[in-house]
Amino acid sequence: IDWEAGLDQLANESQLEQQEHSTIFTFPRGASAGTFLHTVFEEIDFPHATGEVLASQLSELLDNSDYDQDWLEVLTHLVSNVLDTPLAPGLCLRQLSARQKQVEMEFFLPISPLDCDSLNQLLIRHDPLSKLAQPLSFGRVQGMLKGFIDLVFVHEGKYFILDYKSNHLGDEPADYQAQKLSDVMIDHRYDFQYQLYSLALHRLLKTRLVDYDYDTHFGGVYYLFLRGMDKTAQVNEGEEPNGVFFNRPSLNFIEQLDQLFEHGAGK
């Protein structure tokens, strides 16, 4: 009996079985996996991320990560779903050139003396998600808030914020539908995150665009739950595709948030 040949055959069969059952739902979870998936979308050139070009890029990224080449096919499928899912009529990430987007946009928000009660009251007045969330809890703060936005892009004269989320919400497409996403946004207080991002971009655009007008130039915020996106899924009119959360804070809300951060409570 050729034991070595038999073991090799078993190993190959096990590897093939693993590959057959590998999907983006079984891709590793946690902070490291999230960082890797973020890196994928930071590095690839959206319009040209197809065929051998994409395969080569993903293979190199896998070589420089903790994940092996067995995930190449899964990641290729993921990239295609994310780039080709319509976010709105006439808009998908695939069409964005390098000139239309900025990756990891750094921002700074000065904060005048601010207490969480004043902030919570403002948030629940203007955002239904914030109204359902557990209140923010912190002491009186003052100083400078620093952050990074995964992607800022411009489309038809409007500027959008986009954040990639690698959260595993389940192993079925239904686990990434609108209500499920809203629940996750609430549980993790991503609502407050996109409110801060919106304020940061609003302030930046005011300094960069001579004719800046919020209603004209601010398009809104997309949160993409990567594992749940499917470019082939049918979407009813007025609904977001699986894995896609969208919100556009009102001008009144952003202006009041701006004043609260600039002057503090009670001013």
Secondary structure, 3 states (H helix, E strand, C coil): CCHHHHHHHHHHHHHHHHHHHCCCCCCCCCHHHHHHHHHHHHHCCHHHCCHHHHHHHHHHHHHCCCCCHHHHHHHHHHHHHHHHCCCECCECHHHCCHHHEEEEEEEEEEEEEECHHHHHHHHHHHCHHHHHCCCCCCCCEEEEEEEEEEEEEEECCEEEEEEEECCCCCCCHHHHCHHHHHHHHHHCCHHHHHHHHHHHHHHHHHHHCCCCCHHHHEEEEEEEEHHHCCCCCCCCCCCCCCCEEEECCCHHHHHHHHHHHHHCCCC
